[in-house]
């Protein structure tokens, strides 16, 4: 029926859930997806013009914002779902008009989005982007959820964070694979080195621990029959760490001599990537459904709060912020390389 879906993304939990709905619809219809992020045009403001003059580098980062991050995560979700996709980042202060114009330009036949919604008198004066889009569009629009009507559950919040971190890991791996794809181009060592730093400090040391302490432990308590499966996944965490150590050794060889070190690094990266695809696929196809079946609402609330607030003193908030900045810079570097 529909063959080309336009899916706006803004990094919010609601938009991330909408990505999953859109990908399910695309699979059912054998359709492709274009993910779109609309960024405000800060160059038209006085502060923006001043920043562009005084600090062009900071201005460029401010203009890009987190657009590359959100689009990379959405693209990783599509790759995991085996749905063909492309990404678009556009600038405009009237997001609904940009969404509609982009859909028309690219030949999309359905716009799939969620709405944060508005309530009370505020809704009369500040309609959501979705409402504004419905007023101007000539294309079909599927509104998957109105948050003010049906707020996200604790389970949806928690699963959203877990999948979001999986998508970040996948985006970094894909960025490194893309950097090695062109045999006649020099490897961007700066980007690869930063990517390995991110993988070591975030997935290897933080994300896996979160899963084990916040999710796995509760699932074993609620459903002891999951113990064997969880032991397998925890073993995969350890095997992934060993594979990552070999990847670090291969990076040192690559830095010493690109001609001789590149094949070895590419081989170790492929092995590491395949381990991660298997592991994340098993978590999302086996563990998360079991958790949905057996965990109580209180469990999901604790898991969601743990991922969001990191109340455990072992979770370092300053490091968390640093990883987010490293990831954003990585996605900007990757996007800049592909646009050359």
C-alpha positions as CSV (number, residue, x, y, z in Angstrom):
1,X,0.0,0.0,0.0
2,X,2.5,2.6,1.2
3,X,6.0,2.4,-0.2
4,X,7.9,5.4,1.1
5,X,7.4,6.7,4.6
6,X,8.7,10.0,6.0
7,X,9.4,9.7,9.7
8,X,10.4,12.9,11.6
9,X,12.8,12.4,14.6
10,X,13.8,14.7,17.4
11,X,15.5,12.4,19.9
12,X,12.6,12.4,22.4
13,X,11.4,9.0,23.8
14,X,8.1,9.6,22.0
15,X,9.8,10.0,18.7
16,X,12.0,7.0,19.3
17,X,8.9,4.9,20.0
18,X,7.4,6.3,16.7
19,X,10.5,5.0,14.9
20,X,9.8,1.5,16.0
21,X,6.1,1.8,14.9
22,X,7.2,3.2,11.5
23,X,9.7,0.4,10.9
24,X,7.1,-2.3,11.8
25,X,4.8,-0.7,9.3
26,X,7.5,-0.5,6.7
27,X,8.3,-4.2,7.1
28,X,4.7,-5.1,6.7
29,X,4.4,-3.1,3.4
30,X,7.9,-3.8,2.1
31,X,8.4,0.0,2.2
32,X,11.4,2.2,2.6
33,X,11.8,5.0,5.1
34,X,13.3,8.5,5.1
35,X,14.1,9.8,8.6
36,X,13.9,13.6,8.8
37,X,15.2,16.0,11.5
38,X,14.3,19.7,11.2
39,X,16.7,22.1,12.9
40,X,16.0,25.7,13.9
41,X,17.8,28.3,11.8
42,X,19.9,30.0,14.5
43,X,21.7,32.0,11.8
44,X,18.7,34.2,11.5
45,X,19.0,35.3,15.2
46,X,21.3,38.1,16.5
47,X,23.1,35.7,18.8
48,X,23.5,33.2,16.0
49,X,25.0,35.8,13.6
50,X,27.4,37.0,16.4
51,X,28.5,33.4,17.1
52,X,29.1,32.8,13.4
53,X,31.4,35.8,13.3
54,X,33.3,35.2,16.6
55,X,33.5,31.4,16.6
56,X,32.6,29.6,13.3
57,X,33.4,26.2,14.7
58,X,31.1,26.5,17.6
59,X,28.5,28.0,15.3
60,X,28.7,25.0,13.0
61,X,28.2,22.7,16.0
62,X,25.3,24.7,17.2
63,X,23.6,24.7,13.8
64,X,24.0,20.9,13.5
65,X,22.9,20.3,17.1
66,X,22.1,16.7,17.9
67,X,20.7,16.1,14.4
68,X,23.4,13.6,13.3
69,X,23.0,11.7,16.6
70,X,19.2,11.2,16.2
71,X,19.4,10.3,12.5
72,X,22.3,7.9,13.1
73,X,20.3,6.1,15.8
74,X,17.2,5.9,13.6
75,X,19.3,4.6,10.7
76,X,20.8,1.9,13.0
77,X,17.2,0.9,14.0
78,X,16.3,0.5,10.4
79,X,19.4,-1.6,9.6
80,X,18.6,-3.9,12.6
81,X,15.0,-4.2,11.2
82,X,16.3,-4.8,7.7
83,X,14.4,-1.8,6.3
84,X,15.9,0.4,3.6
85,X,16.3,3.9,4.7
86,X,17.9,7.3,4.1
87,X,18.3,10.3,6.4
88,X,17.7,14.0,5.8
89,X,18.6,17.0,8.0
90,X,16.8,20.2,7.0
91,X,16.8,23.8,8.5
92,X,13.6,25.8,9.1
93,X,11.7,27.5,11.9
94,X,8.3,26.2,10.7
95,X,8.9,22.5,11.2
96,X,5.5,21.4,9.9
97,X,6.1,23.2,6.6
98,X,9.5,21.6,6.2
99,X,8.1,18.2,7.0
100,X,5.4,18.5,4.3
101,X,7.8,20.0,1.7
102,X,10.4,17.3,2.2
103,X,7.8,14.6,1.9
104,X,6.5,16.1,-1.4
105,X,10.1,16.6,-2.7
106,X,11.2,13.0,-2.0
107,X,8.0,11.4,-3.2
108,X,6.9,10.0,0.1
109,X,3.4,8.6,0.2
110,X,2.8,8.6,4.0
111,X,4.1,10.7,6.9
112,X,4.4,8.8,10.2
113,X,4.7,10.8,13.4
114,X,3.6,11.0,17.0
115,X,2.4,14.1,18.8
116,X,3.3,15.4,22.3
117,X,-0.2,16.9,22.3
118,X,-1.5,20.0,24.1
119,X,-4.2,20.3,26.7
120,X,-6.4,23.1,28.0
121,X,-6.3,26.7,26.7
122,X,-2.6,26.3,25.7
123,X,-3.7,24.0,22.9
124,X,-5.7,26.8,21.3
125,X,-2.7,29.0,20.9
126,X,0.2,26.6,20.7
127,X,-0.9,23.6,18.6
128,X,1.7,20.9,18.2
129,X,3.7,20.4,15.1
130,X,1.5,17.4,14.2
131,X,-1.6,19.5,14.4
132,X,-0.1,22.2,12.3
133,X,1.0,19.6,9.7
134,X,-2.5,18.2,9.6
135,X,-3.8,21.6,8.7
136,X,-1.6,22.1,5.6
137,X,-0.7,18.7,4.3
138,X,-2.0,17.1,1.1
139,X,-0.5,13.7,2.0
140,X,-1.8,11.0,4.3
141,X,-0.5,11.3,7.9
142,X,-0.5,8.4,10.4
143,X,-0.4,9.7,14.0
144,X,0.9,6.7,16.0
145,X,0.4,8.2,19.5
146,X,-0.7,11.4,21.3
147,X,1.4,11.6,24.4
148,X,-1.0,13.9,26.3
149,X,-3.7,11.3,25.8
150,X,-1.6,8.2,26.5
151,X,1.7,9.0,28.3
152,X,4.6,6.6,28.0
153,X,4.5,3.7,30.4
154,X,7.5,2.9,32.6
155,X,8.1,-0.2,30.5
156,X,8.2,1.9,27.3
157,X,10.6,4.4,28.9
158,X,12.9,1.6,30.0
159,X,12.8,-0.3,26.7
160,X,13.3,2.9,24.9
161,X,16.6,3.6,26.8
162,X,17.9,0.1,26.2
163,X,17.2,0.2,22.5
164,X,18.5,3.7,22.2
165,X,21.9,2.6,23.7
166,X,21.9,-0.4,21.3
167,X,21.3,2.0,18.4
168,X,24.2,4.2,19.6
169,X,26.6,1.3,19.7
170,X,25.5,0.2,16.3
171,X,25.9,3.7,14.8
172,X,29.5,3.9,16.1
173,X,30.3,0.5,14.6
174,X,28.7,1.4,11.3
175,X,30.7,4.6,11.2
176,X,33.9,2.7,11.6
177,X,32.9,0.2,8.9
178,X,32.0,3.1,6.5
179,X,35.4,4.7,7.2
180,X,37.2,1.5,6.0
181,X,34.9,0.9,3.0
182,X,36.8,3.0,0.4
183,X,40.1,1.2,-0.1
184,X,41.7,4.1,-1.9
185,X,40.9,6.6,0.9
186,X,43.0,7.1,4.0
187,X,41.4,5.9,7.2
188,X,40.2,8.7,9.4
189,X,42.3,7.7,12.4
190,X,41.0,10.5,14.6
191,X,37.4,9.3,14.2
192,X,38.4,5.6,14.6
193,X,40.4,6.4,17.8
194,X,37.4,8.4,19.2
195,X,35.0,5.6,18.3
196,X,37.1,3.0,20.2
197,X,37.3,5.3,23.2
198,X,33.5,5.6,23.2
199,X,33.0,1.8,22.8
200,X,35.4,1.1,25.6
201,X,34.0,3.6,28.1
202,X,30.3,3.4,27.4
203,X,29.1,0.0,26.1
204,X,31.9,-2.0,27.5
205,X,32.0,-0.4,31.0
206,X,28.6,1.2,31.5
207,X,25.9,-0.1,29.3
208,X,26.5,-3.8,29.9
209,X,26.7,-3.2,33.7
210,X,23.4,-1.4,33.6
211,X,21.7,-4.3,31.8
212,X,23.1,-6.8,34.3
213,X,22.3,-4.8,37.4
214,X,19.1,-3.2,36.4
215,X,17.4,-5.7,34.0
216,X,19.0,-9.1,34.2
217,X,18.9,-9.4,38.0
218,X,15.2,-8.5,38.2
219,X,14.3,-10.9,35.4
220,X,16.0,-13.8,37.2
221,X,14.1,-13.0,40.4
222,X,10.7,-12.8,38.6
223,X,11.4,-15.7,36.1
224,X,14.2,-18.0,37.3
225,X,13.9,-20.1,34.1
226,X,15.7,-17.2,32.4
227,X,18.9,-17.8,34.3
228,X,20.6,-19.9,31.6
229,X,19.8,-17.4,28.9
230,X,21.1,-14.6,31.0
231,X,24.2,-16.5,31.7
232,X,24.7,-16.8,28.0
233,X,24.3,-13.1,27.5
234,X,26.6,-12.2,30.3
235,X,29.2,-14.5,28.8
236,X,28.7,-12.6,25.5
237,X,29.5,-9.4,27.4
238,X,32.8,-10.9,28.5
239,X,33.6,-12.3,25.0
240,X,32.8,-8.9,23.6
241,X,35.3,-7.3,25.9
242,X,38.0,-9.7,24.7
243,X,37.1,-9.0,21.1
244,X,37.3,-5.3,21.8
245,X,40.8,-5.8,23.3
246,X,41.9,-7.4,20.1
247,X,40.4,-4.5,18.2
248,X,42.4,-2.1,20.3
249,X,45.6,-4.1,19.4
250,X,44.7,-3.9,15.8
251,X,44.2,-0.1,16.0
252,X,47.8,0.2,17.3
253,X,49.0,-1.8,14.3
254,X,46.9,0.4,12.0
255,X,48.3,3.6,13.5
256,X,51.9,2.3,13.1
257,X,51.4,1.4,9.4
258,X,48.1,1.8,7.6
259,X,49.0,-0.3,4.6
260,X,49.9,-3.4,6.6
261,X,47.6,-2.7,9.6
262,X,44.4,-1.9,7.7
263,X,43.4,-5.5,6.7
264,X,43.9,-6.8,10.3
265,X,41.9,-3.9,11.8
266,X,39.1,-4.5,9.3
267,X,39.0,-8.2,10.1
268,X,38.9,-7.6,13.9
269,X,36.2,-4.9,13.5
270,X,34.1,-7.3,11.4
271,X,34.4,-10.0,14.1
272,X,33.5,-7.5,16.9
273,X,30.6,-6.2,14.9
274,X,29.2,-9.7,14.3
275,X,29.4,-10.5,18.0
276,X,27.5,-7.3,18.8
277,X,24.8,-7.9,16.2
278,X,24.3,-11.4,17.6
279,X,24.2,-10.2,21.2
280,X,21.9,-7.2,20.7
281,X,19.6,-9.3,18.4
282,X,19.3,-12.0,21.1
283,X,18.6,-9.4,23.8
284,X,15.9,-7.7,21.8
285,X,14.3,-10.9,20.4
286,X,14.5,-13.0,23.6
287,X,15.3,-11.2,26.8
288,X,13.2,-8.1,26.3
289,X,10.0,-10.1,25.4
290,X,10.5,-12.2,28.5
291,X,11.0,-9.1,30.6
292,X,7.8,-7.6,29.1
293,X,6.0,-10.8,30.1
294,X,7.3,-11.3,33.6
295,X,8.5,-8.0,35.1
296,X,6.1,-5.9,37.2
297,X,5.4,-2.2,36.8
298,X,7.6,-1.4,39.8
299,X,10.5,-3.3,38.1
300,X,10.1,-1.2,35.0
301,X,9.9,2.0,37.0
302,X,13.2,1.1,38.7
303,X,14.9,0.2,35.4
304,X,13.7,3.3,33.7
305,X,14.7,5.5,36.6
306,X,18.1,3.8,36.7
307,X,18.8,4.5,33.1
308,X,17.6,8.1,33.4
309,X,18.8,9.2,36.8
310,X,21.6,6.8,37.6
311,X,21.0,7.1,41.3
312,X,23.5,4.3,41.9
313,X,26.7,6.1,42.9
314,X,28.6,3.7,40.6
315,X,27.0,5.5,37.7
316,X,29.0,8.6,37.0
317,X,26.9,11.5,35.7
318,X,29.8,13.5,34.5
319,X,31.2,10.6,32.5
320,X,27.7,10.0,31.1
321,X,27.6,13.6,29.8
322,X,31.1,13.2,28.4
323,X,30.1,10.1,26.5
324,X,27.1,11.9,25.0
325,X,29.4,14.6,23.7
326,X,31.9,12.1,22.3
327,X,29.0,10.3,20.5
328,X,27.7,13.5,19.1
329,X,31.2,14.4,17.8
330,X,31.6,11.0,16.3
331,X,28.3,11.2,14.4
332,X,29.2,14.7,13.1
333,X,32.6,13.4,11.9
334,X,30.9,10.4,10.2
335,X,28.2,12.6,8.6
336,X,30.9,15.0,7.3
337,X,32.9,12.2,5.8
338,X,29.9,10.8,3.9
339,X,29.0,14.2,2.6
340,X,32.3,14.8,0.9
